[in-house]
Amino acid sequence: MRMRMRMGMGMRMKVRRTAGLLGACAAAAALALATPGTAQAAHGVLFIDGAPNHDPSGCFPLGDFAPSEVANFTDGVAWVWDGANCDGRVVHPILPGRTAIGHGRSLFIE
């Protein structure tokens, strides 16, 4: 009787491990397929303190000592971050067609 219970528990653990592994593989495959389509530049011009950035994409530094003026004339949302390399947390978005003061240290747009 004890032998059967041990075999049953061991078999259940193998099934759980296999299901977890298959789930992880499926998630990785979905991410790999979805990622290439998301890397597009915003169309338009993003002005940071008057300097134009045509069809911007990625992370841009903002003013170190004073907040930067950002004019977002693109079709994408510009996300202002409190970290210098678009890390930390998002402080606020700057929507397309809007001009705002970027109260952060960097800006990400895609």
Secondary structure, 3 states (H helix, E strand, C coil): CHHHHHHHHHHHHHHHHHHHHHHHHHHHHHHHHHHHHHCCCCCEEEEECCEEEECCCEEEECCCCCCEEEEEEECCCEEEECCCCCCCCEEEEECCCEEEEECCCEEEEC
